[in-house]
Amino acid sequence: MTAGGLRKVLRKRECVEVSQRGSHLKIRCGECLSIVPVHRGDLGTGLLRSIERDFEACLGKGWLRR
């Protein structure tokens, strides 16, 4: 999944882009917060899993795979 695709998924789930510094975007969803790198190409599976874990408390377990 690309950073753009992840941003679309998070926007649909009513998450808010708080700020951006360079190529890193800070996204808040309720009380949850994560940093998403905005680079070309796909994000690595480990990074996607880390972002998924950051938002699990607010969006529920397995939200990215739904």
C-alpha positions in Angstrom: 0.0 0.0 0.0 1.3 3.5 -0.8 1.2 6.4 1.5 -1.6 8.0 -0.6 -3.7 4.9 -0.3 -3.2 4.8 3.4 -4.2 8.5 3.7 -7.5 7.8 1.8 -8.3 4.9 4.1 -7.7 7.0 7.2 -9.7 9.9 5.8 -12.7 7.6 5.2 -12.4 6.6 8.9 -12.6 10.3 9.8 -9.0 10.7 10.9 -7.4 14.1 10.7 -4.1 15.2 9.3 -2.7 17.3 12.0 0.6 18.6 10.6 3.4 17.7 8.2 7.1 18.3 8.6 9.1 17.4 5.5 8.0 14.0 4.3 6.3 12.9 7.5 2.7 13.4 8.2 1.1 13.4 11.7 -2.4 11.9 11.7 -4.8 11.8 14.7 -7.8 9.6 15.0 -9.6 10.3 18.3 -7.0 9.9 21.0 -4.6 7.9 18.7 -1.7 9.5 16.9 0.7 8.1 14.3 3.4 9.4 11.9 3.1 8.3 8.3 6.0 8.8 5.9 5.0 10.3 2.5 7.5 8.7 0.2 7.2 7.2 -3.3 6.3 3.6 -3.6 4.8 1.1 -1.2 5.2 1.3 2.6 6.9 -1.7 4.1 4.8 -4.4 5.8 6.4 -3.7 9.2 5.7 0.0 9.0 2.1 -0.7 8.0 1.7 -3.0 10.9 3.1 -0.4 13.3 0.7 2.2 12.0 -2.2 -0.3 12.3 -1.2 -0.9 16.0 -1.0 2.8 16.7 -4.7 3.2 15.6 -6.1 -0.1 17.0 -7.4 1.5 20.2 -9.5 4.0 18.2 -10.4 2.0 15.1 -10.5 -1.6 16.4 -8.3 -4.6 15.7 -7.6 -5.4 12.1 -9.0 -2.1 10.8 -6.5 -1.9 7.9 -7.4 -5.2 6.5 -11.2 -4.6 6.3 
